Amino acid sequence: MHEYIGSLVARHWNLPKAVVTTMENHHDIDFSTNNPYNYTLSAVINLADTFARILGKGRWIGEGDIFDLKSANILELQEDDETIDFLNAVPGLIE
């Protein structure tokens, strides 16, 4: 349902069609492989959505390895100390 609501808000704000389409399809990253912008944006939204769900915001999915996600691979997220420090700080940023 959040994909639909997000797309309604995006349309209301007159965001570009690529943004609306990407929001509608961020759980299906492969839809946008013909458009690098959509592909990257889908990966960002998918990663953020998954991270929020791991943190119990939305439909909780429990713990998971962010680095195993297809979206993390697309974004070339590196499993290094700097990235891990940043990700560990995220829960404090959203409270």
Sequence and secondary structure as in RCSB ss.txt:
>XXXX:A:sequence
MHEYIGSLVARHWNLPKAVVTTMENHHDIDFSTNNPYNYTLSAVINLADTFARILGKGRWIGEGDIFDLKSANIL
ELQEDDETIDFLNAVPGLIE
>XXXX:A:secstr
 HHHHHHHHHHHTT  HHHHHHHHTTT GGGGTT HHHHHHHHHHHHHHHHHHHTTSSS      GGGSHHHHHT
T   SHHHHHHHHHHHHHH 
